[in-house]
């Protein structure tokens, strides 16, 4: 049976035109009616909801005809807009990260309930940690779970050499998120939120950071979520940390998480050898590195015409990747000679 609180939340969502929230509550009501064996009623509700979704899609398609913000000088788009693809069965996170992400999603799904008590759902998030450990992947996952599109700030377009343009670009991007429901990702936020006490930076940096802080303070969207990501959190201005409702650390995966991710990537492909040994061998590897290694090994298996993957193949590709990374970090011969001359 439909509970009173569900109806209250449903009507609130309708009144505030929160389509995503309305749909989630309606889906829960349909599930409850099915559980109570009210199949005919649930079928009628499903048909009505599907018709409503069609109307919402049409309305959103009209809204999305509004052009994305661009640089007024060269016409470059400031935001890349796309649909998210990462679902729950595609993501593995550290336990601490997963717990916080689950809480963020829970608040979004129950934002009207929280609003009854005067509390807003968390909408400004900072993800930090080493590269390849799930920050961008998780932003995509959150957008997918909430049925929202992804807007990704294009740093090469937003950062300008012209005085005042970068700050203006930041404001345009936040205005977009205020007017259109989305998950807006500010990847590598340290590029525009550096510590204002850095003596090596000019006064323009301070203006840019101040503009970013003001834009975050003024951001009041009831649907959009801002996610900032940083691999160099020590570069961030101290004031930026206080602007976020939640801060999530993404550490490198431990052995259990590496094992779980390996199973996900293998996707049923038989492994000849010990999965546990492979997981131990991948110690200190990020999720992104593990994905590259396993995908390359699977491609080699396919090209050989095999139907199973050898653990030794994964370790061989791991060795190749580490050699490549080591070579990339090593100074070139010319650089070494210049240093020796000094």
PAMAR-504021 format. One record per residue (C-alpha): x, y, z. Coordinates in nm, 4 decimals. Layout:
<rs>
+----------+----------+----------+
!        u !        v !        w !
+----------+----------+----------+
!        X !        Y !        Z !
...
+----------+----------+----------+
</rs>
This chain:
<rs>
+----------+----------+----------+
!        u !        v !        w !
+----------+----------+----------+
!   0.0000 !   0.0000 !   0.0000 !
!   0.1088 !   0.3545 !  -0.0689 !
!   0.2280 !   0.5176 !   0.2523 !
!   0.1360 !   0.8735 !   0.3475 !
!   0.4985 !   0.9873 !   0.3528 !
!   0.5519 !   0.8523 !   0.0002 !
!   0.2604 !   1.0594 !  -0.1286 !
!   0.3906 !   1.3710 !   0.0462 !
!   0.7365 !   1.3258 !  -0.1070 !
!   0.5838 !   1.2504 !  -0.4479 !
!   0.3787 !   1.5699 !  -0.4452 !
!   0.6751 !   1.7754 !  -0.3268 !
!   0.8909 !   1.6381 !  -0.6089 !
!   0.6187 !   1.7232 !  -0.8598 !
!   0.5783 !   2.0746 !  -0.7231 !
!   0.9521 !   2.1412 !  -0.7371 !
!   0.9851 !   1.9765 !  -1.0819 !
!   1.2460 !   1.7346 !  -0.9526 !
!   1.1863 !   1.4748 !  -1.2223 !
!   1.4580 !   1.2341 !  -1.1118 !
!   1.3341 !   1.2268 !  -0.7528 !
!   0.9711 !   1.1932 !  -0.8645 !
!   1.0602 !   0.8914 !  -1.0784 !
!   1.2497 !   0.7202 !  -0.7957 !
!   0.9582 !   0.7563 !  -0.5530 !
!   0.7114 !   0.6363 !  -0.8168 !
!   0.9310 !   0.3321 !  -0.8898 !
!   0.9359 !   0.2493 !  -0.5180 !
!   0.5554 !   0.2759 !  -0.4961 !
!   0.5195 !   0.0393 !  -0.7933 !
!   0.7633 !  -0.2063 !  -0.6315 !
!   0.5667 !  -0.1923 !  -0.3043 !
!   0.2383 !  -0.2608 !  -0.4864 !
!   0.3897 !  -0.5579 !  -0.6676 !
!   0.5204 !  -0.6935 !  -0.3362 !
!   0.1654 !  -0.6647 !  -0.1993 !
!   0.0352 !  -0.8672 !  -0.5008 !
!  -0.1567 !  -0.5688 !  -0.6387 !
!  -0.0426 !  -0.6528 !  -0.9913 !
!  -0.3244 !  -0.4839 !  -1.1850 !
!  -0.2778 !  -0.1567 !  -0.9941 !
!   0.1004 !  -0.1762 !  -1.0344 !
!   0.0573 !  -0.2286 !  -1.4105 !
!  -0.1615 !   0.0824 !  -1.4358 !
!   0.0929 !   0.2830 !  -1.2370 !
!   0.3745 !   0.1572 !  -1.4601 !
!   0.1902 !   0.2602 !  -1.7780 !
!   0.1162 !   0.6057 !  -1.6353 !
!   0.4779 !   0.6512 !  -1.5253 !
!   0.6111 !   0.5477 !  -1.8674 !
!   0.3858 !   0.8045 !  -2.0351 !
!   0.5113 !   1.0670 !  -1.7920 !
!   0.8738 !   0.9740 !  -1.8653 !
!   0.8134 !   1.0302 !  -2.2348 !
!   0.6881 !   1.3820 !  -2.1600 !
!   0.9909 !   1.4523 !  -1.9392 !
!   1.2302 !   1.3298 !  -2.2098 !
!   1.0636 !   1.5588 !  -2.4604 !
!   1.0875 !   1.8543 !  -2.2221 !
!   1.4549 !   1.7828 !  -2.1467 !
!   1.5417 !   1.7485 !  -2.5137 !
!   1.3976 !   2.0966 !  -2.5664 !
!   1.5979 !   2.2306 !  -2.2718 !
!   1.9168 !   2.0752 !  -2.4027 !
!   1.8846 !   2.2711 !  -2.7256 !
!   2.0249 !   2.5625 !  -2.5254 !
!   2.3890 !   2.5897 !  -2.6418 !
!   2.6680 !   2.4990 !  -2.4018 !
!   2.8853 !   2.7911 !  -2.2837 !
!   3.1787 !   2.8826 !  -2.5064 !
!   3.4879 !   3.1003 !  -2.4990 !
!   3.3769 !   3.4307 !  -2.6501 !
!   3.7113 !   3.4749 !  -2.8280 !
!   3.7677 !   3.1416 !  -3.0035 !
!   3.4297 !   2.9678 !  -2.9694 !
!   3.5654 !   2.6649 !  -2.7803 !
!   3.3091 !   2.4823 !  -2.5669 !
!   3.3846 !   2.5083 !  -2.1947 !
!   3.1992 !   2.1890 !  -2.1032 !
!   3.1926 !   1.8455 !  -2.2666 !
!   2.8448 !   1.6966 !  -2.2250 !
!   2.7760 !   1.3220 !  -2.2354 !
!   2.5609 !   1.0451 !  -2.0938 !
!   2.7165 !   0.8337 !  -1.8127 !
!   2.7823 !   0.4639 !  -1.8687 !
!   2.9232 !   0.3244 !  -1.5415 !
!   2.6721 !   0.1017 !  -1.3615 !
!   2.6918 !  -0.0615 !  -1.0185 !
!   2.8272 !  -0.3919 !  -1.1530 !
!   3.1205 !  -0.2145 !  -1.3217 !
!   3.2754 !  -0.0396 !  -1.0251 !
!   3.5009 !  -0.1516 !  -0.7399 !
!   3.6082 !   0.0910 !  -0.4687 !
!   3.7960 !   0.0865 !  -0.1413 !
!   3.5624 !   0.0183 !   0.1504 !
!   3.5966 !   0.3678 !   0.2950 !
!   3.5291 !   0.5339 !  -0.0425 !
!   3.2361 !   0.3040 !  -0.1177 !
!   3.0720 !   0.3844 !   0.2158 !
!   3.0854 !   0.7591 !   0.1521 !
!   2.9606 !   0.7265 !  -0.2060 !
!   2.6694 !   0.5118 !  -0.0859 !
!   2.5803 !   0.7827 !   0.1676 !
!   2.5930 !   1.0522 !  -0.1024 !
!   2.3519 !   0.8519 !  -0.3187 !
!   2.1249 !   0.7817 !  -0.0219 !
!   2.0968 !   1.1537 !   0.0536 !
!   2.0195 !   1.2329 !  -0.3111 !
!   1.7456 !   0.9699 !  -0.3206 !
!   1.5932 !   1.1027 !   0.0002 !
!   1.6513 !   1.4747 !  -0.0439 !
!   1.2854 !   1.5665 !   0.0022 !
!   1.2728 !   1.3739 !   0.3289 !
!   1.5828 !   1.5593 !   0.4507 !
!   1.4299 !   1.8889 !   0.3391 !
!   1.1335 !   1.8311 !   0.5718 !
!   1.3802 !   1.8649 !   0.8591 !
!   1.5665 !   2.1584 !   0.7061 !
!   1.8716 !   1.9687 !   0.5784 !
!   1.9956 !   1.9775 !   0.2175 !
!   2.1468 !   1.6762 !   0.0417 !
!   2.5206 !   1.6970 !  -0.0258 !
!   2.5840 !   1.8596 !  -0.3648 !
!   2.9462 !   1.9793 !  -0.3551 !
!   3.1947 !   1.6931 !  -0.3436 !
!   3.5743 !   1.6738 !  -0.3497 !
!   3.7397 !   1.3502 !  -0.4644 !
!   4.1132 !   1.3239 !  -0.4044 !
!   4.3800 !   1.0574 !  -0.4291 !
!   4.6428 !   0.9182 !  -0.6673 !
!   4.5668 !   0.8875 !  -1.0407 !
!   4.3687 !   0.5903 !  -1.1660 !
!   4.1994 !   0.5036 !  -0.8356 !
!   3.8371 !   0.5714 !  -0.9325 !
!   3.7635 !   0.9439 !  -0.8993 !
!   3.6351 !   1.0114 !  -1.2516 !
!   3.4836 !   0.6628 !  -1.2742 !
!   3.2848 !   0.7276 !  -0.9559 !
!   3.1593 !   1.0643 !  -1.0823 !
!   3.0253 !   0.8824 !  -1.3894 !
!   2.8704 !   0.6159 !  -1.1647 !
!   2.6930 !   0.8745 !  -0.9488 !
!   2.5493 !   1.0428 !  -1.2601 !
!   2.4330 !   0.7047 !  -1.3921 !
!   2.2702 !   0.6079 !  -1.0619 !
!   2.0850 !   0.9398 !  -1.0385 !
!   1.9761 !   0.9407 !  -1.4034 !
!   2.1634 !   1.2634 !  -1.4828 !
!   2.3968 !   1.3637 !  -1.7640 !
!   2.7669 !   1.4390 !  -1.7147 !
!   2.9211 !   1.7781 !  -1.7771 !
!   3.3005 !   1.7731 !  -1.7803 !
!   3.4864 !   2.1037 !  -1.7624 !
!   3.7458 !   2.1357 !  -2.0403 !
!   4.0437 !   2.2915 !  -1.8649 !
!   4.2231 !   2.3740 !  -2.1906 !
!   3.9249 !   2.5927 !  -2.2842 !
!   3.8381 !   2.7375 !  -1.9441 !
!   4.1903 !   2.8590 !  -1.8606 !
!   4.2664 !   3.1702 !  -2.0631 !
!   4.5690 !   3.3951 !  -2.0949 !
!   4.3412 !   3.6985 !  -2.1205 !
!   4.2867 !   3.8912 !  -1.7987 !
!   3.9508 !   3.8096 !  -1.6419 !
!   3.8444 !   3.5468 !  -1.8982 !
!   3.9122 !   3.2423 !  -1.6766 !
!   3.6956 !   3.3819 !  -1.3963 !
!   3.4184 !   3.4590 !  -1.6479 !
!   3.4402 !   3.1048 !  -1.7847 !
!   3.4051 !   2.9578 !  -1.4334 !
!   3.0881 !   3.1591 !  -1.3757 !
!   2.9409 !   3.0470 !  -1.7093 !
!   2.9980 !   2.6833 !  -1.6195 !
!   2.8330 !   2.7168 !  -1.2786 !
!   2.5402 !   2.9021 !  -1.4377 !
!   2.4966 !   2.6035 !  -1.6698 !
!   2.4847 !   2.3611 !  -1.3752 !
!   2.2307 !   2.5871 !  -1.2037 !
!   2.0016 !   2.5825 !  -1.5064 !
!   2.0339 !   2.2197 !  -1.6200 !
!   2.0352 !   1.9043 !  -1.4002 !
!   2.3762 !   1.7383 !  -1.4297 !
!   2.6781 !   1.6045 !  -1.2509 !
!   2.9448 !   1.8666 !  -1.3243 !
!   3.2993 !   1.7316 !  -1.2980 !
!   3.5871 !   1.9715 !  -1.2303 !
!   3.8735 !   1.7328 !  -1.2965 !
!   4.2217 !   1.8472 !  -1.1908 !
!   4.0699 !   2.1305 !  -0.9886 !
!   4.4163 !   2.2123 !  -0.8534 !
!   4.4811 !   2.3862 !  -1.1884 !
!   4.2337 !   2.6626 !  -1.0977 !
!   4.2274 !   2.6381 !  -0.7178 !
!   4.5942 !   2.6649 !  -0.6258 !
!   4.7035 !   2.8040 !  -0.2943 !
!   4.6842 !   3.1838 !  -0.3157 !
!   4.9927 !   3.2118 !  -0.0950 !
!   5.2125 !   3.0606 !  -0.3688 !
!   5.4750 !   3.3307 !  -0.4340 !
!   5.5453 !   3.2001 !  -0.7848 !
!   5.1967 !   3.2861 !  -0.9097 !
!   5.0759 !   3.6220 !  -1.0347 !
!   4.7757 !   3.8190 !  -0.9138 !
!   4.5474 !   3.6666 !  -1.1802 !
!   4.5575 !   3.3331 !  -0.9953 !
!   4.4186 !   3.4962 !  -0.6814 !
!   4.1307 !   3.6426 !  -0.8843 !
!   4.0572 !   3.3030 !  -1.0391 !
!   4.0524 !   3.1280 !  -0.6996 !
!   3.8332 !   3.4012 !  -0.5531 !
!   3.5923 !   3.3628 !  -0.8474 !
!   3.5789 !   2.9866 !  -0.7953 !
!   3.5075 !   3.0283 !  -0.4236 !
!   3.2304 !   3.2794 !  -0.4958 !
!   3.0763 !   3.0527 !  -0.7615 !
!   3.0731 !   2.7587 !  -0.5214 !
!   2.9190 !   2.9683 !  -0.2452 !
!   2.6449 !   3.0886 !  -0.4813 !
!   2.5693 !   2.7423 !  -0.6209 !
!   2.2186 !   2.6520 !  -0.4985 !
!   2.0882 !   2.4045 !  -0.7583 !
!   1.8308 !   2.1581 !  -0.6227 !
!   1.9344 !   1.8848 !  -0.8668 !
!   2.2870 !   1.9323 !  -1.0044 !
!   2.5947 !   1.8036 !  -0.8233 !
!   2.9435 !   1.9541 !  -0.8397 !
!   3.2309 !   1.7039 !  -0.8161 !
!   3.5884 !   1.8323 !  -0.8023 !
!   3.8754 !   1.5860 !  -0.8431 !
!   4.2433 !   1.6306 !  -0.7621 !
!   4.5588 !   1.4185 !  -0.7809 !
!   4.7568 !   1.6967 !  -0.6084 !
!   4.5464 !   1.7943 !  -0.3100 !
!   4.8450 !   1.9598 !  -0.1393 !
!   4.8310 !   2.2340 !  -0.4062 !
!   4.4745 !   2.3360 !  -0.3227 !
!   4.4016 !   2.6626 !  -0.1494 !
!   4.2970 !   2.5927 !   0.2128 !
!   3.9715 !   2.7876 !   0.1651 !
!   3.8519 !   2.5533 !  -0.1096 !
!   3.8264 !   2.2545 !   0.1256 !
!   3.5607 !   2.4292 !   0.3365 !
!   3.3334 !   2.4730 !   0.0323 !
!   3.2637 !   2.1002 !  -0.0016 !
!   2.9848 !   1.9079 !   0.1700 !
!   3.1782 !   1.5812 !   0.1468 !
!   3.5432 !   1.4920 !   0.0886 !
!   3.6206 !   1.1414 !  -0.0360 !
!   3.9669 !   0.9872 !  -0.0459 !
!   4.0338 !   0.7279 !  -0.3167 !
!   4.3350 !   0.5151 !  -0.2111 !
!   4.5070 !   0.2542 !  -0.4276 !
!   4.3243 !  -0.0819 !  -0.4119 !
!   4.4280 !  -0.3358 !  -0.1505 !
!   4.4708 !  -0.7048 !  -0.2313 !
!   4.1040 !  -0.7963 !  -0.1761 !
!   3.9906 !  -0.5076 !  -0.3980 !
!   4.2418 !  -0.6010 !  -0.6676 !
!   4.1107 !  -0.9579 !  -0.6597 !
!   3.7510 !  -0.8372 !  -0.6878 !
!   3.8388 !  -0.6075 !  -0.9788 !
!   4.0243 !  -0.8867 !  -1.1581 !
!   3.7127 !  -1.1059 !  -1.1407 !
!   3.5050 !  -0.8207 !  -1.2822 !
!   3.7479 !  -0.7624 !  -1.5710 !
!   3.7813 !  -1.1312 !  -1.6554 !
!   3.4013 !  -1.1482 !  -1.6823 !
!   3.3865 !  -1.5282 !  -1.6761 !
!   3.7022 !  -1.5938 !  -1.8813 !
!   3.8860 !  -1.8953 !  -1.7368 !
!   4.2167 !  -1.8111 !  -1.5701 !
!   4.4951 !  -2.0692 !  -1.5770 !
!   4.6845 !  -2.0046 !  -1.2566 !
!   4.6193 !  -1.8443 !  -0.9204 !
!   4.3980 !  -1.5355 !  -0.9064 !
!   4.5290 !  -1.4658 !  -0.5572 !
!   4.8875 !  -1.4727 !  -0.6817 !
!   4.8036 !  -1.2315 !  -0.9639 !
!   4.6306 !  -0.9976 !  -0.7160 !
!   4.9408 !  -0.9997 !  -0.4960 !
!   5.1647 !  -0.9405 !  -0.7986 !
!   4.9627 !  -0.6303 !  -0.8889 !
!   5.0463 !  -0.4650 !  -0.5550 !
!   5.0790 !  -0.0838 !  -0.5801 !
!   4.8885 !  -0.0837 !  -0.9126 !
!   4.5915 !   0.1490 !  -0.9543 !
!   4.2520 !   0.0386 !  -1.0849 !
!   4.3310 !   0.2066 !  -1.4175 !
!   4.6632 !   0.0228 !  -1.4482 !
!   4.5004 !  -0.3111 !  -1.3627 !
!   4.2366 !  -0.2500 !  -1.6283 !
!   4.4982 !  -0.1728 !  -1.8941 !
!   4.7066 !  -0.4780 !  -1.8018 !
!   4.4147 !  -0.7219 !  -1.8031 !
!   4.2572 !  -0.5837 !  -2.1226 !
!   4.5927 !  -0.6106 !  -2.3034 !
!   4.6321 !  -0.9680 !  -2.1774 !
!   4.2792 !  -1.0562 !  -2.2929 !
!   4.3482 !  -0.9096 !  -2.6369 !
!   4.6636 !  -1.1215 !  -2.6631 !
!   4.4606 !  -1.4287 !  -2.5668 !
!   4.2050 !  -1.3553 !  -2.8401 !
!   4.4728 !  -1.2944 !  -3.1049 !
!   4.6340 !  -1.6282 !  -3.0173 !
!   4.3007 !  -1.8009 !  -3.0600 !
!   4.2930 !  -1.9206 !  -2.6968 !
!   3.9810 !  -1.9463 !  -2.4808 !
!   4.1515 !  -1.9145 !  -2.1437 !
!   4.3933 !  -1.6632 !  -1.9988 !
!   4.7212 !  -1.7556 !  -1.8338 !
!   4.8144 !  -1.5797 !  -1.5118 !
!   5.1672 !  -1.5518 !  -1.6543 !
!   5.0288 !  -1.3411 !  -1.9426 !
!   4.8885 !  -1.0844 !  -1.6976 !
!   5.2192 !  -1.0659 !  -1.5144 !
!   5.4047 !  -1.0256 !  -1.8439 !
!   5.1900 !  -0.7255 !  -1.9373 !
!   5.2396 !  -0.5872 !  -1.5843 !
!   5.6154 !  -0.6097 !  -1.6330 !
!   5.5903 !  -0.4317 !  -1.9703 !
!   5.3793 !  -0.1499 !  -1.8235 !
!   5.6195 !  -0.0961 !  -1.5344 !
!   5.9149 !  -0.0888 !  -1.7715 !
!   5.7377 !   0.1738 !  -1.9844 !
!   5.6543 !   0.3860 !  -1.6798 !
!   6.0083 !   0.3550 !  -1.5482 !
!   6.1518 !   0.4630 !  -1.8840 !
!   5.9141 !   0.7593 !  -1.8972 !
!   6.0261 !   0.8781 !  -1.5535 !
!   6.3978 !   0.8357 !  -1.6228 !
!   6.5848 !   1.1474 !  -1.7405 !
!   6.6798 !   1.1518 !  -2.1079 !
!   7.0439 !   1.1162 !  -2.2152 !
!   7.0578 !   1.4843 !  -2.3114 !
!   6.9238 !   1.5908 !  -1.9742 !
!   7.1742 !   1.3675 !  -1.7934 !
!   7.4640 !   1.5139 !  -1.9917 !
!   7.3527 !   1.8713 !  -1.9148 !
!   7.3357 !   1.7861 !  -1.5432 !
!   7.6821 !   1.6280 !  -1.5532 !
!   7.8284 !   1.9408 !  -1.7165 !
!   7.6966 !   2.1477 !  -1.4283 !
+----------+----------+----------+
</rs>
